Amino acid sequence: ASALLPLLRAEGVSLSAIASFKAGKPLSLPSGRVLDPSDFVLPATQRKLVILGDLSAAGRGMRKLAEGCDLLVHEATNAFLCVDAERLAANVLADTAHLASAVKAVGGQRAQSGP
């Protein structure tokens, strides 16, 4: 795409033409040159992204959602940290162990912790 944009600008072609070009349709330039999408656009790939928030009520369904994902993001902010710290600590440990087990089950690795 980096080589395509300067070419389109130089020819005075609207950037809105990129949508049909990415869909595989050749693009005719005002100069008469015809651009073939296969020269500029890579084949599409499909990836599965799973974003999970509060897992306290997710149970084992989370494992099914994350199965086969390419990237799993787990937001783990706990807004109730000060309510009942002792009970919460036990729940967090249990939830963390469950999540780690599920991530391992789908072949995931811990990539990053924190914001």
Secondary structure, 3 states (H helix, E strand, C coil): CCCHHHHHHHHCCCHHHHHHHHCCCCEECCCCCEECHHHCCCCCCCCCEEEECCCCCCCCHHHHHHCCCCEEEECCCCCCCCCCHHHHHHHHHHHHHHHHHHHHHCCCCCCCCCC
